[in-house]
């Protein structure tokens, strides 16, 4: 506790507590990933009831300074990941190069019939068999992104048999090493949305929390569609950048960058 709490002050107790905790976070006394004391422990330290402590922690969570995990406690939020990477770069490889501790959890790995949206993206008929690989990306023991990849089973059916995506196998590296695919082009649509109930459950967020959604169609180097992907990023954990380059003819080329796909 870095700032004394005064009951005589005109400043509400919860705001005084919040400022004290903000000072601890800003100074590094509470570093990224640190677990905060419980509400009861803070109430004893500050000599107040639980109500102003709870409000202060809720305010800090709303400000993005801490994350509250049911059954685990309240933690200082890790810094957001800011990286300028080509759309065809592997999510797993890019984070490993930066030394970011992460792991992947496979939610589904199966051959399934394509629904209308997936079929349209892949350029096949609805009901065509496709491989669905859905993974949950974790950084510092916190789920941060949902990665959905759909690939034609006629060419890539064996992907459903690889059982080590949990161990960090890269999808793009596998396409190259096992199937001889060299990626050539990715077209993507980026939008901001809100979590559904299932997305919120997987990402440990409140339903309706803000997400960045990126829908992509990837082609190989001869123009064949090999993947349709939907990636959902927690908006509080990633920063996205865009680079514009002026060509020799005076025209402008825009390259959109983000934290890669796996």
N, C-alpha and C positions, 0 to 999 in steps of 0.2 A: 504494500500500500504506500504510494508515493505522496498523496495529497490528503491532508486531514479533512474530515467531514465535520461541518458546522451546522448544528440545528438552528442556530440563530441567523444564519444566512438567508437572504431572500431567494437564493438559488435553490430550486427543488432538490431533494436528497438524491433522486435517481440521476439527475444531471450532474451533480457533484461526483457521484460514484462513477458515472460514465467517463467524466473528464479524468478522474484518477486512473482508471483502467486504460484509457487512451494514452495517457502519459507513460504508463508502464510498457505499452506495446511500442510506442514511438521510440522510447529510449532503449529498447532491446531487453529490458528486464523480463518481459514476456516475449520470447522469440517465436518465429514462425513454427507452427506445430505444437507449441507448448499447451499443455492442458491447464485450464484455469481451475481454481478452487471451486467447490460447489456453492450454490446459492446460500446454503446454511453456513458454510465456512466464511463466506464474505460477510454475511449478516453479523456474525460474531466479531469479525475483524473491524467492521465499520461501526458496530454498535447500533444497528438499525434492524428493522423488521425485514422479512424476505421480500416484500412487495417492491420497494425501490431498487433492490438488487436485481430482481427479475426484470424489471423494466429497463434497467441500465444494460443488461445483457441482451435483451431483445433489441434495443436501439443499436448496440454494437453489431449484432447480427445483420440488422437491416442495412447498416452502413458498410457491410462487407468486411469488417475487421475480424470477426470471429465466426465460427461455424458451430452449431449446436447439434450433436448427434445423439439420437435417442438411445438410452441405455449406456452411453459411453461418457458423455459430458460435453463441455464447451472447450473449443480449441482455437488458438490464434490461427487465422487463416494463412495458408502458404501464399507466397507471392504469385501473382498471375503469370502465366507463361506467355512470353512475347517472342515470336520467332517469325522470320521471313523465309518461307520455304515454298518451293514449287509445288503445285497441286498434285503432281505425280510422285512426290516423295513419301516414303513410308512413315506413318505416324510413330511406330515403335522405333525405327532406326533413327529418326530425327531426335527423339527425346533421349535415346541412349547416347548419342553423340554429345549431347549437352550435359550428360551426367545426371539426368533427372531420374529419380527412383520411380519406377512404374511397373505395373504388371497388367496382364489381360485376363479376363474371365470370360470363357465361352458360355453364352446363353443358349445358342442353338447352332448346330452344325448338321444339316440334313438336306436331302434331296426332296423338294416339294414342288407342287404345281404353281406356276406363276400366276399371280392375280393380274387384273387389267393394268394397274399402274406399272408393275414390274415388267410385264410383257411389252407394254408400250415403250418403256425406256430401253429395253434390250432389242426391240425390233423383232419379237417373236409372237406367236399366237398365245392368247390366254390359255392356261392349262399346260403349257409346255413345261417339262421338268427342268428345274433350275436348282443350283446349289445355294442354300441360304446360310451365310455365316454371320451370326450376330455376336458381338463381343462388347464387353463393358471394360473400359479403360480406367485403371486406378492409379492415382498419383498420391504418394504420402498417405496411404491407407484411406483415400477418399475417392469415390467414383466421380469421374469428371466428364466422360463422354460415352455415348452409345454408338457403335459402329455397325451398320448393317450393309452387307455386301451380297449381291445376287449375281450369279454367273451361270451361263448356259450349261446344263448338265451334260449335254451331248459332247462338249469339248472338255469340260472341267469336272466331271462327275467324281473323279478320284479325290477331289478336295475334301469331300465329306468323310473320307477315310483317314485323313491325317488327324491324329488325336493329340498333337502337341501345340496347338495354337494357344492353349493355356500357358504353355512354357515360353511364349514369346515368339513363336514362328511368325514370320512376316508373310502376309498374303502376296504382296508384290514380288518379293524375292522367290517365293514358291512358284509363282506363275512363270518366272524366268527360268528357274533351275529345273523344274519338273515338267513344264509344258512348252518350254522354248518361246515364251511370249515376251516380246519387247514392247513396252508401253510407248505410245506415241502422242496421244492427245487426250485431254480431259476437259469436258465442258461442264460447268457447274453453275448452280443457282444458289445464292445465299440469301437467307431471310431470317428475321427475328420472330420467334414464336413463343408459345407458352407450353409447359409440360402437360401431357395427359396424365391420368392417374397412374398408369403403368410406368411411364417415363419418370415421373416423380418418385415412384417407389424404387426404381433401379438406381437413380442418382441421389437418393436420400434428400430430396427437396420437397418443399411444399407444392401441392398441386397448383398449377398456374404460374410457376416460377419461370423466369425468362431463360430461353435457350437460343443459341444460334444454330440454325439448321442449314446444312449444305447438301444439296442433291447433285450428284455427279453421274455422268456417263463417260466411261473411259474406253478408248480405242487402242488397238495395237498399232505398230508402226506401218501397217499396210491398210489401216482404216477399218478393220473389223471391230465391232463392239464386243468387248470382253467382260465388262462389269457395269452394273448399275449400283450406286451406293447412296445411302442416306446416313449422314453423320450428324449427331446431335451433341453440341458442346454446351457445357455449363458456361453461361455468359460471365459468371464471376471468376472463372479460372483461366480464361484465354483472352489474349489481345490479338486482333487480326490486323494485318497491314497490307497496304496496296502500293505498288511501285509503278510509276509511269516513266517510260523511256521515249525520248524523241528520236525518231528514225532519221536517217540521212536525207529522206525526201521531205522532211518537215512534219510528217505525220506523227501521231502519238500512239505508241503501243502501251497498253495497260496490262500488267501482269498482276493477277490477284494472288496473294499468298496467304497461307494459314498454317496451322500446326500439323500439316500432313495427314495422310491416312495410312493405316497399317495393311 
